[in-house]
Protein backbone atom coordinates (compact mmCIF):
# COMPACT_ATOMS: atom_id res chain seq x y z
CA UNK A 1 0.00 0.00 0.00
CA UNK A 2 1.19 3.51 -0.67
CA UNK A 3 0.19 7.05 0.18
CA UNK A 4 1.38 9.80 -2.15
CA UNK A 5 1.17 13.58 -1.82
CA UNK A 6 1.99 16.20 -4.43
CA UNK A 7 1.91 19.87 -3.43
CA UNK A 8 -0.74 22.01 -5.16
CA UNK A 9 1.98 23.88 -7.09
CA UNK A 10 3.62 20.53 -8.04
CA UNK A 11 7.04 21.69 -6.81
CA UNK A 12 7.44 18.93 -4.25
CA UNK A 13 5.87 15.69 -3.14
CA UNK A 14 6.32 12.66 -0.96
CA UNK A 15 5.39 8.99 -0.86
CA UNK A 16 5.10 6.48 1.95
CA UNK A 17 5.05 2.85 0.84
CA UNK A 18 4.35 -0.13 3.13
CA UNK A 19 4.99 -3.68 1.94
CA UNK A 20 3.92 -6.63 4.10
CA UNK A 21 5.13 -10.15 3.43
CA UNK A 22 3.46 -13.04 5.26
CA UNK A 23 5.59 -15.68 6.90
CA UNK A 24 6.44 -18.80 4.95
CA UNK A 25 4.78 -21.65 6.79
CA UNK A 26 6.16 -25.17 6.90
CA UNK A 27 3.29 -26.40 4.71
CA UNK A 28 4.50 -24.03 1.95
CA UNK A 29 7.99 -25.53 1.98
CA UNK A 30 8.89 -28.84 0.33
CA UNK A 31 11.21 -30.31 2.96
CA UNK A 32 10.61 -33.95 2.02
CA UNK A 33 13.97 -35.22 0.80
CA UNK A 34 12.29 -38.24 -0.82
CA UNK A 35 10.22 -35.94 -3.07
CA UNK A 36 13.03 -33.66 -4.24
CA UNK A 37 12.82 -31.24 -1.32
CA UNK A 38 15.55 -30.10 1.03
CA UNK A 39 15.27 -30.98 4.72
CA UNK A 40 15.45 -28.19 7.33
CA UNK A 41 14.92 -25.33 4.87
CA UNK A 42 14.68 -21.84 6.27
CA UNK A 43 11.10 -20.87 7.18
CA UNK A 44 10.88 -17.09 6.87
CA UNK A 45 9.03 -14.91 9.40
CA UNK A 46 6.66 -12.16 8.29
CA UNK A 47 8.06 -8.69 7.63
CA UNK A 48 6.74 -5.17 7.11
CA UNK A 49 9.00 -2.82 5.17
CA UNK A 50 8.36 0.94 5.04
CA UNK A 51 9.90 3.20 2.36
CA UNK A 52 9.73 7.01 2.42
CA UNK A 53 10.62 9.05 -0.66
CA UNK A 54 10.35 12.72 -1.64
CA UNK A 55 11.07 15.00 -4.57
CA UNK A 56 11.64 18.70 -5.11
CA UNK A 57 11.55 20.62 -8.41
CA UNK A 58 13.59 23.82 -7.93
CA UNK A 59 13.23 24.76 -11.62
CA UNK A 60 11.90 23.42 -14.89
CA UNK A 61 13.54 20.17 -16.04
CA UNK A 62 15.33 19.60 -12.71
CA UNK A 63 13.97 17.21 -10.09
CA UNK A 64 15.83 16.25 -6.92
CA UNK A 65 14.77 12.93 -5.41
CA UNK A 66 15.68 11.33 -2.10
CA UNK A 67 14.44 8.40 -0.10
CA UNK A 68 14.91 6.23 2.92
CA UNK A 69 14.29 2.58 2.11
CA UNK A 70 13.41 0.22 4.95
CA UNK A 71 12.77 3.15 7.28
CA UNK A 72 12.25 0.93 10.35
CA UNK A 73 15.38 -1.15 9.61
CA UNK A 74 13.32 -4.36 9.46
CA UNK A 75 15.44 -7.46 8.89
CA UNK A 76 13.92 -9.45 6.06
CA UNK A 77 14.85 -11.90 3.35
CA UNK A 78 13.23 -12.63 0.00
CA UNK A 79 12.11 -16.23 -0.50
CA UNK A 80 14.02 -16.50 -3.79
CA UNK A 81 17.23 -15.56 -1.95
CA UNK A 82 16.95 -18.27 0.73
CA UNK A 83 14.97 -20.99 -1.06
CA UNK A 84 16.84 -24.26 -0.66
CA UNK A 85 19.04 -22.92 2.16
CA UNK A 86 19.22 -24.71 5.50
MMTF fields as JSON, N, C-alpha, C and O atoms, coordinates in Angstrom:
{
  "mmtfVersion": "1.0.0",
  "mmtfProducer": "UNKNOWN",
  "numBonds": 343,
  "numAtoms": 344,
  "numGroups": 86,
  "numChains": 1,
  "numModels": 1,
  "chainsPerModel": [1],
  "groupsPerChain": [86],
  "chainIdList": ["A"],
  "bondAtomList": [4, 2, 8, 6, 12, 10, 16, 14, 20, 18, 24, 22, 28, 26, 32, 30, 36, 34, 40, 38, 44, 42, 48, 46, 52, 50, 56, 54, 60, 58, 64, 62, 68, 66, 72, 70, 76, 74, 80, 78, 84, 82, 88, 86, 92, 90, 96, 94, 100, 98, 104, 102, 108, 106, 112, 110, 116, 114, 120, 118, 124, 122, 128, 126, 132, 130, 136, 134, 140, 138, 144, 142, 148, 146, 152, 150, 156, 154, 160, 158, 164, 162, 168, 166, 172, 170, 176, 174, 180, 178, 184, 182, 188, 186, 192, 190, 196, 194, 200, 198, 204, 202, 208, 206, 212, 210, 216, 214, 220, 218, 224, 222, 228, 226, 232, 230, 236, 234, 240, 238, 244, 242, 248, 246, 252, 250, 256, 254, 260, 258, 264, 262, 268, 266, 272, 270, 276, 274, 280, 278, 284, 282, 288, 286, 292, 290, 296, 294, 300, 298, 304, 302, 308, 306, 312, 310, 316, 314, 320, 318, 324, 322, 328, 326, 332, 330, 336, 334, 340, 338],
  "bondOrderList": [1, 1, 1, 1, 1, 1, 1, 1, 1, 1, 1, 1, 1, 1, 1, 1, 1, 1, 1, 1, 1, 1, 1, 1, 1, 1, 1, 1, 1, 1, 1, 1, 1, 1, 1, 1, 1, 1, 1, 1, 1, 1, 1, 1, 1, 1, 1, 1, 1, 1, 1, 1, 1, 1, 1, 1, 1, 1, 1, 1, 1, 1, 1, 1, 1, 1, 1, 1, 1, 1, 1, 1, 1, 1, 1, 1, 1, 1, 1, 1, 1, 1, 1, 1, 1],
  "groupList": [{"groupName": "UNK", "atomNameList": ["N", "CA", "C", "O"], "elementList": ["N", "C", "C", "O"], "formalChargeList": [0, 0, 0, 0], "bondAtomList": [1, 0, 2, 1, 3, 2], "bondOrderList": [1, 1, 2], "singleLetterCode": "X", "chemCompType": "L-PEPTIDE LINKING"}],
  "groupTypeList": [0, 0, 0, 0, 0, 0, 0, 0, 0, 0, 0, 0, 0, 0, 0, 0, 0, 0, 0, 0, 0, 0, 0, 0, 0, 0, 0, 0, 0, 0, 0, 0, 0, 0, 0, 0, 0, 0, 0, 0, 0, 0, 0, 0, 0, 0, 0, 0, 0, 0, 0, 0, 0, 0, 0, 0, 0, 0, 0, 0, 0, 0, 0, 0, 0, 0, 0, 0, 0, 0, 0, 0, 0, 0, 0, 0, 0, 0, 0, 0, 0, 0, 0, 0, 0, 0],
  "groupIdList": [1, 2, 3, 4, 5, 6, 7, 8, 9, 10, 11, 12, 13, 14, 15, 16, 17, 18, 19, 20, 21, 22, 23, 24, 25, 26, 27, 28, 29, 30, 31, 32, 33, 34, 35, 36, 37, 38, 39, 40, 41, 42, 43, 44, 45, 46, 47, 48, 49, 50, 51, 52, 53, 54, 55, 56, 57, 58, 59, 60, 61, 62, 63, 64, 65, 66, 67, 68, 69, 70, 71, 72, 73, 74, 75, 76, 77, 78, 79, 80, 81, 82, 83, 84, 85, 86],
  "secStructList": [7, 3, 3, 3, 3, 3, 7, 6, 6, 1, 1, 3, 3, 3, 3, 3, 3, 3, 3, 3, 3, 7, 7, 7, 7, 4, 4, 4, 1, 7, 7, 7, 4, 4, 4, 6, 7, 7, 6, 6, 7, 7, 7, 7, 7, 7, 3, 3, 3, 3, 3, 3, 3, 3, 3, 3, 3, 3, 3, 6, 6, 3, 3, 3, 3, 3, 3, 3, 1, 1, 6, 6, 7, 7, 7, 7, 7, 7, 2, 2, 2, 2, 6, 6, 7, 7],
  "xCoordList": [0.842, 0.0, 0.887, 1.991, 0.402, 1.192, 0.288, -0.876, 0.856, 0.186, 1.113, 2.281, 0.592, 1.385, 0.782, -0.433, 1.643, 1.171, 2.01, 3.239, 1.337, 1.99, 1.448, 0.235, 2.342, 1.906, 1.038, 1.18, 0.138, -0.738, 0.027, -0.455, 1.203, 1.983, 2.91, 3.659, 2.857, 3.624, 5.138, 5.877, 5.6, 7.04, 7.681, 8.896, 6.9, 7.439, 6.359, 5.168, 6.8, 5.866, 6.564, 7.788, 5.779, 6.322, 5.492, 4.349, 6.075, 5.389, 5.812, 6.99, 4.848, 5.098, 4.552, 3.36, 5.429, 5.045, 5.271, 6.339, 4.26, 4.349, 4.14, 3.156, 5.07, 4.994, 5.053, 6.05, 3.982, 3.917, 4.092, 3.481, 4.93, 5.13, 4.796, 5.381, 3.858, 3.457, 4.574, 5.421, 4.56, 5.593, 5.404, 4.296, 6.47, 6.442, 6.233, 7.115, 5.077, 4.776, 5.405, 5.748, 5.549, 6.163, 5.395, 5.994, 4.076, 3.285, 3.569, 3.263, 4.152, 4.502, 5.866, 6.231, 6.614, 7.992, 8.078, 7.603, 8.674, 8.888, 10.175, 11.272, 10.029, 11.214, 11.325, 12.083, 10.568, 10.614, 11.721, 11.577, 12.822, 13.968, 13.652, 14.296, 12.659, 12.289, 11.528, 11.419, 11.002, 10.224, 10.939, 10.3, 12.252, 13.028, 13.209, 13.831, 12.685, 12.824, 14.128, 14.903, 14.351, 15.552, 15.116, 14.313, 15.642, 15.267, 15.8, 16.849, 15.059, 15.451, 15.657, 16.563, 14.829, 14.923, 14.532, 13.821, 15.0, 14.685, 13.205, 12.72, 12.489, 11.099, 11.122, 11.475, 10.753, 10.879, 9.754, 8.602, 10.072, 9.03, 8.38, 8.878, 7.287, 6.659, 7.524, 8.364, 7.301, 8.059, 7.216, 6.45, 7.369, 6.736, 7.836, 8.571, 7.945, 8.997, 8.347, 7.383, 8.894, 8.356, 9.41, 10.551, 9.015, 9.902, 9.306, 8.102, 10.159, 9.732, 10.568, 11.797, 9.913, 10.62, 10.025, 8.887, 10.815, 10.35, 11.05, 12.091, 10.442, 11.069, 10.855, 9.925, 11.732, 11.638, 12.048, 13.051, 11.26, 11.553, 11.904, 11.013, 13.205, 13.59, 13.405, 13.228, 13.449, 13.227, 12.81, 12.906, 12.357, 11.904, 13.017, 14.183, 12.644, 13.544, 14.57, 15.475, 14.453, 15.332, 14.468, 13.641, 14.671, 13.97, 15.0, 15.818, 14.953, 15.832, 15.001, 13.934, 15.491, 14.773, 15.644, 16.866, 14.984, 15.685, 14.722, 13.503, 15.295, 14.436, 15.172, 16.396, 14.401, 14.914, 14.168, 12.964, 14.89, 14.288, 14.446, 15.468, 13.434, 13.415, 13.605, 14.536, 12.718, 12.767, 12.884, 13.564, 12.235, 12.246, 13.376, 13.466, 14.236, 15.38, 14.948, 15.598, 13.852, 13.323, 14.262, 14.643, 14.632, 15.444, 14.506, 13.562, 14.772, 13.917, 14.744, 15.82, 14.207, 14.851, 13.782, 12.636, 14.14, 13.227, 13.304, 14.384, 12.154, 12.105, 13.055, 13.721, 13.127, 14.02, 15.492, 16.306, 15.837, 17.226, 17.603, 18.772, 16.629, 16.947, 16.354, 16.602, 15.579, 14.971, 16.058, 17.038, 15.878, 16.844, 17.96, 18.783, 18.005, 19.036, 18.584, 17.389, 19.533, 19.223, 19.863, 19.721],
  "yCoordList": [-1.172, 0.0, 1.235, 1.221, 2.279, 3.508, 4.72, 4.71, 5.763, 7.054, 8.073, 8.187, 8.804, 9.805, 11.182, 11.324, 12.2, 13.579, 14.429, 14.368, 15.215, 16.204, 17.573, 17.754, 18.534, 19.869, 20.48, 20.123, 21.401, 22.013, 22.689, 22.713, 23.233, 23.882, 22.898, 23.29, 21.624, 20.532, 20.733, 20.206, 21.489, 21.694, 20.637, 20.443, 19.971, 18.927, 17.892, 18.135, 16.754, 15.693, 14.625, 14.625, 13.727, 12.658, 11.391, 11.439, 10.275, 8.991, 8.109, 8.042, 7.444, 6.476, 5.14, 5.01, 4.156, 2.847, 1.793, 1.737, 0.957, -0.125, -1.444, -1.617, -2.371, -3.676, -4.758, -4.881, -5.541, -6.627, -7.959, -8.204, -8.807, -10.153, -11.141, -11.09, -12.037, -13.039, -14.051, -14.248, -14.683, -15.684, -16.893, -17.18, -17.58, -18.796, -19.946, -20.259, -20.564, -21.649, -22.953, -23.099, -23.889, -25.173, -25.906, -26.639, -25.716, -26.395, -25.835, -26.483, -24.635, -24.03, -24.485, -24.22, -25.167, -25.534, -27.031, -27.823, -27.425, -28.84, -29.27, -29.064, -29.872, -30.313, -31.834, -32.398, -32.492, -33.953, -34.355, -34.232, -34.836, -35.224, -36.312, -36.392, -37.162, -38.244, -37.728, -38.435, -36.503, -35.938, -34.743, -33.86, -34.721, -33.664, -32.417, -31.459, -32.399, -31.237, -31.26, -32.214, -30.206, -30.096, -30.034, -29.181, -30.935, -30.976, -29.742, -29.204, -29.305, -28.185, -26.873, -26.106, -26.612, -25.33, -24.195, -24.396, -23.026, -21.836, -21.497, -21.383, -21.334, -20.869, -19.393, -19.053, -18.527, -17.09, -16.529, -16.932, -15.596, -14.908, -13.816, -13.494, -13.266, -12.155, -10.902, -10.82, -9.939, -8.687, -7.56, -7.759, -6.375, -5.174, -4.161, -3.763, -3.75, -2.823, -1.498, -1.473, -0.397, 0.937, 1.765, 1.877, 2.341, 3.202, 4.607, 4.773, 5.612, 7.009, 7.72, 7.709, 8.33, 9.054, 10.449, 10.702, 11.351, 12.721, 13.276, 12.779, 14.319, 15.001, 16.501, 16.959, 17.249, 18.704, 19.17, 18.712, 20.088, 20.623, 22.106, 22.955, 22.426, 23.825, 24.679, 25.894, 24.04, 24.761, 23.762, 22.551, 24.271, 23.419, 22.457, 22.84, 21.227, 20.174, 19.695, 18.939, 20.113, 19.602, 19.082, 19.808, 17.823, 17.207, 16.538, 15.743, 16.864, 16.249, 15.231, 15.554, 14.008, 12.934, 12.363, 12.28, 11.972, 11.326, 10.348, 10.479, 9.373, 8.401, 7.633, 7.506, 7.13, 6.225, 4.914, 4.83, 3.897, 2.584, 1.786, 1.881, 1.006, 0.219, 1.146, 0.987, 2.097, 3.151, 2.611, 3.212, 1.494, 0.926, -0.077, -0.706, -0.234, -1.151, -2.585, -3.291, -3.002, -4.363, -5.36, -5.175, -6.413, -7.461, -8.398, -8.939, -8.583, -9.453, -10.1, -9.627, -11.188, -11.903, -12.236, -12.502, -12.225, -12.633, -14.144, -14.73, -14.773, -16.226, -16.734, -17.749, -16.052, -16.503, -16.473, -17.201, -15.637, -15.558, -16.695, -17.074, -17.243, -18.274, -19.633, -20.603, -19.724, -20.993, -22.048, -21.833, -23.176, -24.261, -24.17, -25.08, -23.082, -22.924, -23.608, -23.695, -24.082, -24.714, -23.942, -24.313],
  "zCoordList": [0.0, 0.0, 0.0, 0.544, -0.602, -0.668, -0.517, -0.918, 0.073, 0.181, -0.467, -0.093, -1.431, -2.146, -1.928, -1.784, -1.904, -1.823, -2.768, -2.751, -3.583, -4.43, -4.036, -3.925, -3.825, -3.428, -4.529, -5.699, -4.16, -5.165, -6.313, -7.445, -6.027, -7.089, -7.812, -8.707, -7.422, -8.045, -7.966, -8.798, -6.973, -6.81, -5.917, -5.965, -5.127, -4.25, -3.955, -4.149, -3.49, -3.143, -2.327, -2.188, -1.796, -0.962, -1.132, -1.586, -0.769, -0.864, 0.302, 0.652, 0.889, 1.953, 1.466, 1.187, 1.368, 0.835, 1.913, 2.522, 2.145, 3.127, 2.396, 1.676, 2.586, 1.936, 3.009, 3.72, 3.124, 4.103, 3.382, 2.342, 3.95, 3.428, 4.533, 5.615, 4.263, 5.261, 5.465, 4.594, 6.622, 6.898, 5.999, 5.547, 5.753, 4.947, 5.922, 6.722, 5.855, 6.792, 6.316, 5.143, 7.233, 6.9, 5.801, 5.014, 5.741, 4.711, 3.31, 2.309, 3.242, 1.953, 1.447, 0.301, 2.302, 1.985, 1.731, 2.545, 0.619, 0.328, 1.026, 0.506, 2.216, 2.957, 2.976, 3.766, 2.108, 2.023, 1.054, -0.162, 1.614, 0.8, -0.205, -1.251, 0.098, -0.817, -2.037, -3.039, -1.964, -3.072, -3.702, -4.274, -3.595, -4.238, -3.401, -3.86, -2.187, -1.318, -0.539, -0.619, 0.205, 1.032, 2.488, 2.864, 3.305, 4.717, 5.436, 5.082, 6.452, 7.327, 6.569, 6.895, 5.568, 4.868, 5.804, 6.788, 5.485, 6.265, 6.091, 4.965, 7.21, 7.179, 7.564, 8.693, 6.647, 6.871, 7.726, 7.569, 8.64, 9.4, 8.532, 7.453, 9.007, 8.287, 8.446, 9.342, 7.565, 7.632, 7.051, 6.108, 7.629, 7.111, 6.827, 7.731, 5.579, 5.169, 4.764, 3.999, 5.292, 5.038, 4.293, 4.741, 3.154, 2.363, 2.305, 2.11, 2.475, 2.42, 1.36, 1.428, 0.392, -0.664, -0.825, -0.429, -1.413, -1.645, -2.885, -3.315, -3.44, -4.572, -4.442, -3.778, -5.085, -5.11, -6.502, -7.048, -7.072, -8.411, -8.264, -8.283, -8.117, -7.928, -9.184, -9.093, -10.356, -11.616, -12.689, -12.494, -13.797, -14.885, -15.306, -15.392, -15.561, -16.04, -15.013, -15.366, -13.764, -12.707, -11.565, -11.014, -11.22, -10.093, -9.197, -9.659, -7.92, -6.924, -6.159, -5.636, -6.098, -5.41, -4.299, -4.422, -3.213, -2.096, -1.443, -1.552, -0.769, -0.104, 0.971, 0.954, 1.893, 2.918, 2.731, 2.976, 2.296, 2.105, 3.395, 4.075, 3.721, 4.954, 6.155, 6.944, 6.269, 7.282, 8.707, 9.538, 8.996, 10.353, 10.551, 11.606, 9.552, 9.612, 9.911, 10.681, 9.298, 9.46, 8.787, 7.631, 9.506, 8.893, 8.143, 8.719, 6.865, 6.062, 4.958, 4.593, 4.446, 3.347, 2.318, 2.678, 1.063, 0.004, -0.16, -0.084, -0.387, -0.497, -1.578, -1.38, -2.709, -3.787, -3.379, -3.947, -2.401, -1.945, -1.001, -0.932, -0.272, 0.732, 0.396, 1.111, -0.671, -1.056, -1.229, -1.942, -0.579, -0.663, 0.359, 0.455, 1.13, 2.161, 3.448, 3.73, 4.209, 5.499, 6.62, 7.785]
}
